[in-house]
Amino acid sequence: MNESYRDPTFDRVACREAAQQRHAAAVLCRRAREAELQRERDKMPNTLLWIKRLRIRALVRNAMNRKRT
């Protein structure tokens, strides 16, 4: 048998393992990117809730001002 012979099974296994590692790295990268986007979304106030809060504050302020007069 030739000394330079290499079983192709090893190449297939190595190729499969490399593909699995690339896939795992891509999944981690995607999860990190999604987590970063979620953190950015969490920083921004929910516009509709913010508007409701402002309206409630204005109503309370107006009610308190009416009580004073």
N, CA, C and O of each residue as an XYZ file, in Angstrom:
276
protein
N       0.840     -1.176      0.000
C       0.000      0.000      0.000
C       0.887      1.242      0.000
O       1.954      1.265      0.613
N       0.434      2.237     -0.679
C       1.202      3.472     -0.795
C       1.224      4.206      0.547
O       0.198      4.288      1.223
N       2.372      4.733      0.934
C       2.514      5.442      2.207
C       1.725      6.745      2.226
O       1.334      7.211      3.297
N       1.484      7.338      1.064
C       0.790      8.620      1.020
C      -0.731      8.455      0.957
O      -1.461      9.444      0.888
N      -1.213      7.190      0.981
C      -2.657      6.975      0.918
C      -3.317      7.534      2.170
O      -2.833      7.353      3.287
N      -4.410      8.203      1.956
C      -5.176      8.747      3.078
C      -6.623      8.341      2.884
O      -7.197      8.542      1.815
N      -7.199      7.777      3.908
C      -8.585      7.321      3.832
C      -9.497      8.535      3.669
O      -9.420      9.460      4.479
N     -10.354      8.563      2.652
C     -11.243      9.714      2.447
C     -12.260      9.901      3.567
O     -12.852     10.973      3.696
N     -12.464      8.871      4.372
C     -13.397      9.002      5.494
C     -12.932     10.096      6.446
O     -13.748     10.859      6.963
N     -11.633     10.176      6.677
C     -11.105     11.204      7.570
C     -11.398     12.602      7.025
O     -11.737     13.513      7.780
N     -11.263     12.760      5.718
C     -11.565     14.060      5.106
C     -13.044     14.408      5.252
O     -13.399     15.552      5.535
N     -13.901     13.408      5.055
C     -15.346     13.662      5.190
C     -15.696     14.047      6.620
O     -16.470     14.975      6.853
N     -15.120     13.325      7.574
C     -15.388     13.625      8.985
C     -14.863     15.013      9.335
O     -15.541     15.785     10.012
N     -13.663     15.328      8.876
C     -13.087     16.650      9.157
C     -13.934     17.749      8.523
O     -14.150     18.801      9.124
N     -14.407     17.501      7.317
C     -15.252     18.487      6.632
C     -16.564     18.676      7.392
O     -17.027     19.803      7.569
N     -17.162     17.569      7.840
C     -18.420     17.642      8.588
C     -18.223     18.392      9.905
O     -19.052     19.221     10.280
N     -17.123     18.101     10.609
C     -16.852     18.790     11.874
C     -16.619     20.279     11.652
O     -17.073     21.105     12.444
N     -15.920     20.621     10.590
C     -15.692     22.038     10.287
C     -17.011     22.733      9.972
O     -17.226     23.873     10.384
N     -17.895     22.055      9.244
C     -19.202     22.637      8.925
C     -20.022     22.831     10.196
O     -20.710     23.841     10.345
N     -19.952     21.868     11.110
C     -20.677     22.001     12.375
C     -20.139     23.172     13.193
O     -20.910     23.904     13.814
N     -18.827     23.349     13.193
C     -18.240     24.472     13.927
C     -18.648     25.804     13.310
O     -18.948     26.760     14.026
N     -18.660     25.865     11.975
C     -19.092     27.103     11.310
C     -20.551     27.400     11.624
O     -20.924     28.550     11.859
N     -21.376     26.350     11.627
C     -22.794     26.532     11.938
C     -22.967     27.022     13.374
O     -23.749     27.939     13.628
N     -22.242     26.416     14.310
C     -22.337     26.829     15.713
C     -21.891     28.279     15.875
O     -22.503     29.037     16.628
N     -20.833     28.667     15.176
C     -20.363     30.055     15.252
C     -21.398     31.005     14.668
O     -21.613     32.093     15.202
N     -22.038     30.605     13.580
C     -23.067     31.452     12.969
C     -24.265     31.599     13.896
O     -24.841     32.681     14.000
N     -24.641     30.516     14.569
C     -25.768     30.572     15.508
C     -25.436     31.510     16.663
O     -26.268     32.328     17.057
N     -24.226     31.398     17.209
C     -23.825     32.279     18.309
C     -23.808     33.738     17.868
O     -24.238     34.624     18.606
N     -23.312     33.976     16.670
C     -23.259     35.337     16.143
C     -24.669     35.890     15.975
O     -24.938     37.037     16.331
N     -25.571     35.070     15.429
C     -26.953     35.512     15.231
C     -27.628     35.805     16.571
O     -28.335     36.803     16.710
N     -27.407     34.929     17.556
C     -28.006     35.150     18.881
C     -27.462     36.417     19.524
O     -28.211     37.169     20.148
N     -26.174     36.657     19.376
C     -25.579     37.875     19.936
C     -26.160     39.113     19.261
O     -26.453     40.110     19.922
N     -26.324     39.044     17.943
C     -26.889     40.175     17.206
C     -28.341     40.417     17.625
O     -28.753     41.564     17.802
N     -29.126     39.327     17.785
C     -30.513     39.464     18.225
C     -30.587     40.028     19.644
O     -31.460     40.844     19.941
N     -29.682     39.599     20.516
C     -29.664     40.109     21.889
C     -29.337     41.599     21.901
O     -29.930     42.360     22.665
N     -28.399     42.015     21.061
C     -28.051     43.435     20.977
C     -29.239     44.257     20.482
O     -29.517     45.334     21.009
N     -29.935     43.747     19.472
C     -31.121     44.449     18.974
C     -32.197     44.527     20.050
O     -32.868     45.551     20.183
N     -32.367     43.452     20.820
C     -33.367     43.456     21.886
C     -32.991     44.470     22.965
O     -33.862     45.163     23.491
N     -31.699     44.564     23.299
C     -31.278     45.568     24.289
C     -31.575     46.975     23.788
O     -32.002     47.833     24.561
N     -31.350     47.216     22.497
C     -31.658     48.534     21.930
C     -33.155     48.801     21.988
O     -33.581     49.911     22.307
N     -33.966     47.764     21.674
C     -35.419     47.935     21.737
C     -35.875     48.205     23.162
O     -36.780     49.008     23.388
N     -35.243     47.530     24.131
C     -35.625     47.720     25.529
C     -35.298     49.129     26.012
O     -35.973     49.654     26.897
N     -34.267     49.741     25.437
C     -33.904     51.101     25.840
C     -34.953     52.114     25.388
O     -35.227     53.088     26.089
N     -35.534     51.881     24.218
C     -36.497     52.833     23.676
C     -37.853     52.634     24.348
O     -38.313     51.500     24.480
N     -38.498     53.718     24.772
C     -39.803     53.566     25.404
C     -40.848     53.164     24.375
O     -40.758     53.516     23.199
N     -41.829     52.428     24.841
C     -42.949     52.077     23.987
C     -43.742     53.357     23.752
O     -44.279     53.933     24.698
N     -43.820     53.801     22.523
C     -44.384     55.110     22.197
C     -45.822     55.248     22.669
O     -46.190     56.270     23.249
N     -46.637     54.230     22.426
C     -48.044     54.333     22.821
C     -48.189     54.422     24.335
O     -48.974     55.225     24.839
N     -47.438     53.603     25.058
C     -47.504     53.675     26.521
C     -46.995     55.021     27.018
O     -47.532     55.582     27.974
N     -45.965     55.533     26.368
C     -45.416     56.821     26.769
C     -46.451     57.925     26.570
O     -46.605     58.792     27.430
N     -47.157     57.900     25.449
C     -48.202     58.901     25.188
C     -49.308     58.787     26.228
O     -49.797     59.802     26.724
N     -49.708     57.560     26.565
C     -50.743     57.371     27.591
C     -50.277     57.936     28.931
O     -51.044     58.597     29.630
N     -49.024     57.677     29.285
C     -48.507     58.211     30.553
C     -48.541     59.734     30.564
O     -48.924     60.348     31.560
N     -48.140     60.336     29.452
C     -48.156     61.796     29.381
C     -49.569     62.339     29.510
O     -49.785     63.348     30.181
N     -50.536     61.682     28.874
C     -51.935     62.125     28.981
C     -52.439     62.001     30.412
O     -53.120     62.895     30.915
N     -52.105     60.893     31.067
C     -52.537     60.705     32.459
C     -51.898     61.759     33.353
O     -52.560     62.311     34.231
N     -50.623     62.040     33.138
C     -49.958     63.086     33.927
C     -50.629     64.433     33.731
O     -50.827     65.182     34.688
N     -50.980     64.741     32.482
C     -51.642     66.016     32.209
C     -53.000     66.065     32.894
O     -53.360     67.094     33.466
N     -53.762     64.973     32.848
C     -55.066     64.942     33.510
C     -54.919     65.115     35.020
O     -55.681     65.860     35.636
N     -53.955     64.439     35.609
C     -53.730     64.560     37.053
C     -53.307     65.976     37.395
O     -53.789     66.553     38.370
N     -52.403     66.545     36.595
C     -51.946     67.911     36.838
C     -53.118     68.893     36.763
O     -53.244     69.780     37.607
N     -53.969     68.730     35.752
C     -55.132     69.612     35.613
C     -56.090     69.441     36.782
O     -56.639     70.423     37.280
N     -56.296     68.202     37.226
C     -57.187     67.952     38.356
C     -56.617     68.573     39.628
O     -57.364     69.144     40.422
N     -55.320     68.469     39.828
C     -54.707     69.059     41.021
C     -54.788     70.584     40.975
O     -55.003     71.226     42.003
N     -54.618     71.158     39.795
C     -54.714     72.611     39.665
C     -56.133     73.087     39.940
O     -56.316     74.153     40.527
N     -57.144     72.323     39.529
C     -58.541     72.699     39.791
C     -58.849     72.671     41.277
O     -59.617     73.501     41.764
N     -58.261     71.725     42.007
C     -58.506     71.637     43.449
C     -57.934     72.851     44.172
O     -58.499     73.298     45.170
N     -56.830     73.383     43.685
C     -56.185     74.516     44.345
C     -57.006     75.789     44.216
O     -56.983     76.633     45.112
N     -57.723     75.935     43.123
C     -58.470     77.188     42.918
C     -59.840     77.150     43.511
O     -60.581     78.129     43.417
